[in-house]
Amino acid sequence: MGEKFDSHHVGESTMCTLSCWGGGWGLPSLDPDSIQCLAAVRFAGVPAKVVECNNPWKSPNGSIPFFKKKDEKYLYTSGDIASYLRSKNYSSDYGLTTKQCAEVFAYVQYINEALHPALQYFLWADETNFNEVIRPFYGRKLPWVYKMWYPERLKKRACKLLSTIYPDSVMKPSVCEPYVLLKARSCVTYLSDKLGTNEFFTSLNLPTTIDAVIFSYLAIFIKVPLPNNPIREFIKSTPNLERYIARISLRYFPATSGGVAGLSESSRVVYGHDGEVVVSEESGFPPGQKILAFVIATCAMLMYAMRIGIIKSPSQIQALTAPVEEGEEEYWDEN
């Protein structure tokens, strides 16, 4: 048996920290990996410090989510995090037989293959959804420097994934929409039939790994107000899945006063058993990183201005960055 976290003596020496992308529209995150990691913590009642992190600079390898226990290595995937928690006797899958665990693994593989490409398409590759909802959302969340290019990077990553599955979508991602939609609808129908009148997807009557994965996809489809999202209406046509999403949201990710479930911006929350809040503290941005971010932002702004022709010579840069003498006025020369 592995060492177990002591929820009655939560301290920095035993505290684990999970950093996730922030959310909105009643979701803890718009990133399925972040939701799955958070669900692994919440379902198992792990006393963890959960941090909203929308700055890739804070991640050791630039990826979010990431998980850290003091004096131990970082973990970056929901599978690795779940394995680590299991080694510490925290797992939502305890009580499942070996056969049931194998079935859960098979279901998760199928769900990822059916729903992950669809989510990548409708969030990132669909131009209307990306430009009207997703880019503005991440633009509000990301630090100033990142918001100029990081959403495009995530979009390119999604399009690359889709092109490996549907080669014809390399030049025009929209050609894969009928295919991802067909797979997603088939999967939703199957999940509705499998759930039936049960509360969760296993016989434990408690959420497990399969519920974390299913919720991470279906909740995003049904709650994010994408202009082009036929899967939302399809999910709403299956009342048991709609009730299932509402049930998990209410029990494990109740919305805060700001409308965000389970996380609040620039805050750290410690959850004990059954998800109760143990500690809540404000998280400041390190002064050193503020200075570095300012320098990078200034350089990026000047390079962009030179690229589009606003600034054409070093003397203009010196004039823009020089301190204003007393008695002088700053103004924009529009001539």
C-alpha positions as CSV (number, residue, x, y, z in Angstrom):
1,M,0.0,0.0,0.0
2,G,1.3,3.4,-0.9
3,E,1.6,6.5,1.2
4,K,-1.7,8.4,1.6
5,F,-2.2,12.1,1.8
6,D,-3.4,13.2,5.2
7,S,-6.4,15.4,4.6
8,H,-6.6,16.4,8.3
9,H,-3.1,17.9,8.3
10,V,-2.9,19.6,5.0
11,G,0.5,21.3,4.7
12,E,3.1,22.3,2.1
13,S,5.2,19.2,2.7
14,T,2.4,16.9,1.6
15,M,0.4,19.2,-0.6
16,C,0.0,18.4,-4.2
17,T,-0.8,21.2,-6.7
18,L,-2.9,20.8,-9.9
19,S,-2.7,23.7,-12.3
20,C,-5.5,23.8,-15.0
21,W,-6.7,26.1,-17.7
22,G,-9.5,28.3,-16.5
23,G,-13.1,28.0,-17.6
24,G,-16.3,29.8,-18.1
25,W,-20.0,29.2,-18.9
26,G,-20.3,27.0,-15.8
27,L,-17.3,24.9,-16.7
28,P,-14.2,24.5,-14.6
29,S,-12.2,24.6,-17.9
30,L,-12.6,24.5,-21.6
31,D,-9.7,22.1,-21.9
32,P,-10.8,18.4,-21.7
33,D,-7.4,17.3,-20.2
34,S,-7.7,19.9,-17.4
35,I,-11.3,18.7,-16.7
36,Q,-10.2,15.1,-16.6
37,C,-7.3,15.9,-14.2
38,L,-9.5,18.0,-12.0
39,A,-12.1,15.2,-12.0
40,A,-9.5,12.7,-10.9
41,V,-8.8,14.9,-7.9
42,R,-12.4,15.7,-7.1
43,F,-13.9,12.2,-7.6
44,A,-11.2,10.7,-5.3
45,G,-11.4,13.4,-2.6
46,V,-7.7,14.3,-2.9
47,P,-6.7,17.2,-0.6
48,A,-5.1,19.2,-3.4
49,K,-4.3,22.8,-4.2
50,V,-6.1,23.5,-7.5
51,V,-4.8,26.6,-9.3
52,E,-6.2,28.3,-12.4
53,C,-3.2,28.7,-14.6
54,N,-3.6,30.5,-18.0
55,N,0.1,31.2,-18.5
56,P,2.2,28.5,-20.3
57,W,5.3,30.3,-19.0
58,K,4.5,29.0,-15.5
59,S,4.6,25.3,-16.7
60,P,8.0,23.6,-16.7
61,N,7.5,22.3,-20.3
62,G,5.0,24.9,-21.5
63,S,1.9,22.6,-21.3
64,I,-1.2,22.9,-19.2
65,P,-2.5,21.1,-17.1
66,F,0.4,20.1,-14.8
67,F,0.6,18.4,-11.4
68,K,3.2,18.6,-8.7
69,K,3.8,17.2,-5.3
70,K,6.6,18.8,-3.3
71,D,10.0,17.3,-4.0
72,E,8.6,15.0,-6.7
73,K,8.5,15.3,-10.5
74,Y,5.9,17.1,-12.5
75,L,3.1,15.1,-14.2
76,Y,1.3,16.4,-17.3
77,T,-1.3,13.9,-18.4
78,S,-4.5,12.7,-16.8
79,G,-3.3,9.1,-17.1
80,D,0.0,9.8,-15.3
81,I,-1.8,11.8,-12.6
82,A,-4.4,9.1,-12.1
83,S,-1.6,6.5,-11.8
84,Y,0.3,8.6,-9.3
85,L,-2.9,9.1,-7.2
86,R,-3.6,5.4,-7.3
87,S,-0.1,4.7,-6.0
88,K,-1.1,6.9,-3.0
89,N,-4.3,5.0,-2.5
90,Y,-6.4,7.7,-4.1
91,S,-8.5,6.5,-7.0
92,S,-12.1,6.8,-8.1
93,D,-11.8,3.3,-9.6
94,Y,-11.4,1.4,-6.3
95,G,-14.1,-1.2,-6.1
96,L,-14.0,-2.1,-9.8
97,T,-13.0,-5.6,-10.6
98,T,-10.1,-6.4,-13.0
99,K,-12.6,-7.1,-15.8
100,Q,-14.4,-3.8,-15.1
101,C,-11.1,-1.9,-15.2
102,A,-10.3,-3.4,-18.5
103,E,-13.7,-2.4,-19.8
104,V,-13.2,1.1,-18.6
105,F,-9.9,1.3,-20.4
106,A,-11.6,0.1,-23.6
107,Y,-14.4,2.6,-23.3
108,V,-12.0,5.4,-22.7
109,Q,-10.1,4.5,-25.9
110,Y,-13.3,4.5,-27.9
111,I,-14.6,7.8,-26.4
112,N,-11.3,9.5,-27.1
113,E,-11.2,8.3,-30.7
114,A,-14.8,9.4,-31.3
115,L,-15.1,12.7,-29.4
116,H,-11.6,14.2,-29.2
117,P,-11.4,14.9,-33.0
118,A,-14.9,16.3,-33.0
119,L,-14.0,18.6,-30.1
120,Q,-10.8,19.7,-31.7
121,Y,-12.7,20.5,-34.9
122,F,-15.6,22.5,-33.4
123,L,-13.5,24.4,-30.9
124,W,-10.4,25.2,-33.1
125,A,-10.7,24.3,-36.8
126,D,-14.2,25.7,-37.4
127,E,-13.5,29.3,-38.4
128,T,-16.7,30.8,-37.0
129,N,-16.4,29.1,-33.6
130,F,-12.8,30.0,-33.3
131,N,-13.1,33.7,-34.3
132,E,-16.3,34.4,-32.4
133,V,-15.9,32.4,-29.2
134,I,-12.6,30.5,-28.7
135,R,-10.1,33.1,-29.7
136,P,-11.8,35.9,-27.6
137,F,-12.1,33.5,-24.7
138,Y,-8.4,32.7,-24.6
139,G,-7.6,36.3,-25.4
140,R,-9.2,37.3,-22.1
141,K,-7.5,34.5,-20.2
142,L,-3.9,34.6,-21.6
143,P,-1.2,37.1,-20.6
144,W,-0.7,39.9,-23.0
145,V,2.2,38.5,-24.9
146,Y,0.6,35.0,-25.3
147,K,-2.8,36.2,-26.5
148,M,-1.3,37.5,-29.7
149,W,-0.1,34.1,-30.9
150,Y,-0.9,31.3,-28.6
151,P,-4.6,30.7,-29.8
152,E,-3.2,30.3,-33.3
153,R,-0.7,27.8,-32.1
154,L,-3.5,25.7,-30.5
155,K,-5.5,26.0,-33.7
156,K,-2.6,24.7,-35.8
157,R,-2.1,21.8,-33.4
158,A,-5.8,20.9,-33.7
159,C,-5.7,21.1,-37.5
160,K,-2.6,19.0,-37.6
161,L,-4.3,16.3,-35.5
162,L,-7.3,16.3,-37.8
163,S,-5.1,16.1,-40.9
164,T,-3.4,13.0,-39.6
165,I,-6.9,11.3,-39.3
166,Y,-8.4,12.9,-42.4
167,P,-5.6,13.8,-44.9
168,D,-8.1,15.6,-47.2
169,S,-8.5,18.2,-44.5
170,V,-4.9,19.6,-44.8
171,M,-5.9,22.4,-47.1
172,K,-9.5,22.8,-45.9
173,P,-10.3,21.5,-42.4
174,S,-14.1,21.8,-43.0
175,V,-14.1,18.7,-45.2
176,C,-13.7,16.5,-42.2
177,E,-16.8,18.0,-40.4
178,P,-19.3,15.3,-41.7
179,Y,-16.9,12.5,-40.6
180,V,-16.2,13.8,-37.1
181,L,-19.9,14.6,-36.7
182,L,-21.0,11.1,-37.7
183,K,-18.5,9.5,-35.2
184,A,-19.6,11.9,-32.4
185,R,-23.3,11.2,-32.9
186,S,-22.8,7.5,-33.0
187,C,-20.8,7.7,-29.7
188,V,-23.4,9.9,-28.0
189,T,-26.1,7.4,-29.0
190,Y,-24.1,4.6,-27.6
191,L,-23.3,6.4,-24.3
192,S,-27.0,7.3,-23.9
193,D,-28.0,3.6,-24.3
194,K,-25.2,2.4,-22.0
195,L,-26.1,4.9,-19.2
196,G,-29.8,4.2,-19.3
197,T,-31.4,5.2,-16.0
198,N,-28.1,4.9,-14.0
199,E,-26.4,7.9,-12.4
200,F,-22.9,6.9,-13.6
201,F,-21.3,4.6,-16.1
202,T,-20.2,1.8,-13.7
203,S,-22.1,-0.3,-11.2
204,L,-20.4,1.5,-8.2
205,N,-23.0,4.3,-8.3
206,L,-20.0,6.7,-8.0
207,P,-18.1,8.5,-10.8
208,T,-14.9,6.8,-12.1
209,T,-12.3,7.4,-14.8
210,I,-14.8,6.8,-17.5
211,D,-17.1,9.4,-16.1
212,A,-14.3,11.9,-16.0
213,V,-13.6,11.4,-19.7
214,I,-17.2,11.4,-20.8
215,F,-18.0,14.5,-18.8
216,S,-14.9,16.4,-20.0
217,Y,-16.2,16.2,-23.6
218,L,-20.0,16.3,-23.3
219,A,-20.0,19.2,-20.9
220,I,-17.9,21.3,-23.2
221,F,-20.1,20.5,-26.2
222,I,-23.3,21.3,-24.3
223,K,-22.2,24.4,-22.3
224,V,-19.9,26.4,-24.6
225,P,-22.0,28.7,-26.8
226,L,-20.5,27.9,-30.1
227,P,-22.4,29.2,-33.2
228,N,-21.8,26.0,-35.1
229,N,-22.4,23.1,-32.8
230,P,-24.8,20.4,-34.0
231,I,-23.6,18.0,-31.3
232,R,-25.1,20.2,-28.5
233,E,-28.6,19.7,-29.9
234,F,-27.9,16.0,-30.3
235,I,-26.9,15.7,-26.7
236,K,-29.9,17.6,-25.6
237,S,-32.1,15.1,-27.5
238,T,-30.9,12.4,-25.0
239,P,-32.4,13.5,-21.6
240,N,-30.4,11.0,-19.6
241,L,-27.1,12.4,-20.8
242,E,-28.3,16.0,-20.2
243,R,-29.3,15.0,-16.6
244,Y,-25.9,13.2,-16.2
245,I,-23.9,16.4,-17.1
246,A,-26.1,18.5,-14.7
247,R,-25.6,15.9,-11.9
248,I,-21.8,15.9,-12.1
249,S,-21.7,19.7,-12.5
250,L,-23.8,20.2,-9.4
251,R,-22.1,17.7,-7.2
252,Y,-18.4,18.1,-8.2
253,F,-18.1,21.4,-10.0
254,P,-20.6,23.9,-8.5
255,A,-20.3,27.3,-10.1
256,T,-18.9,30.1,-8.1
257,S,-20.4,33.6,-7.9
258,G,-18.4,34.4,-11.0
259,G,-20.0,31.7,-13.0
260,V,-16.9,29.5,-13.1
261,A,-17.1,26.0,-11.8
262,G,-14.5,24.8,-9.3
263,L,-11.9,27.5,-10.0
264,S,-11.7,31.2,-9.4
265,E,-9.2,33.4,-11.3
266,S,-5.8,34.0,-9.7
267,S,-6.8,31.9,-6.7
268,R,-5.7,28.7,-5.0
269,V,-8.2,26.4,-3.5
270,V,-7.6,23.3,-1.4
271,Y,-10.2,20.5,-1.6
272,G,-10.4,17.8,1.0
273,H,-12.6,14.7,1.1
274,D,-15.9,15.0,-0.8
275,G,-14.6,18.2,-2.4
276,E,-15.0,20.6,0.5
277,V,-12.8,23.7,0.6
278,V,-10.0,23.4,3.2
279,V,-7.9,26.4,2.4
280,S,-8.3,29.3,0.0
281,E,-5.5,31.8,-0.6
282,E,-4.7,34.5,-3.2
283,S,-2.0,33.8,-5.6
284,G,0.2,36.7,-6.7
285,F,2.2,36.9,-9.9
286,P,6.0,36.9,-9.0
287,P,7.5,40.3,-9.5
288,G,10.5,38.9,-11.5
289,Q,8.1,37.4,-14.0
290,K,6.2,40.6,-14.2
291,I,9.4,42.5,-15.2
292,L,10.4,39.7,-17.7
293,A,6.9,39.7,-19.2
294,F,7.0,43.5,-19.6
295,V,10.3,43.3,-21.4
296,I,9.2,40.5,-23.7
297,A,5.9,42.4,-24.4
298,T,7.8,45.6,-25.2
299,C,10.1,43.8,-27.6
300,A,7.3,41.9,-29.3
301,M,5.4,45.2,-29.7
302,L,8.3,47.0,-31.3
303,M,9.1,44.1,-33.6
304,Y,5.5,44.0,-34.7
305,A,5.5,47.8,-35.3
306,M,8.7,47.5,-37.4
307,R,7.3,44.6,-39.4
308,I,4.1,46.5,-40.5
309,G,6.0,49.8,-41.1
310,I,4.9,51.9,-38.2
311,I,8.6,52.1,-37.0
312,K,11.2,52.3,-39.8
313,S,14.5,53.2,-38.0
314,P,16.4,52.7,-34.7
315,S,16.1,56.5,-34.0
316,Q,12.3,56.1,-34.0
317,I,12.6,53.2,-31.4
318,Q,14.9,55.4,-29.3
319,A,12.4,58.2,-29.5
320,L,9.5,56.0,-28.4
321,T,11.3,54.3,-25.6
322,A,13.1,57.4,-24.2
323,P,11.7,59.0,-21.0
324,V,9.6,62.1,-21.5
325,E,11.3,65.2,-20.3
326,E,9.5,67.4,-17.8
327,G,7.4,70.0,-19.6
328,E,7.1,67.9,-22.7
329,E,3.9,66.3,-23.9
330,E,3.4,62.9,-25.4
331,Y,1.2,62.7,-28.5
332,W,0.5,60.5,-31.5
333,D,1.7,61.9,-34.8
334,E,-1.1,60.9,-37.2
335,N,0.5,62.7,-40.2
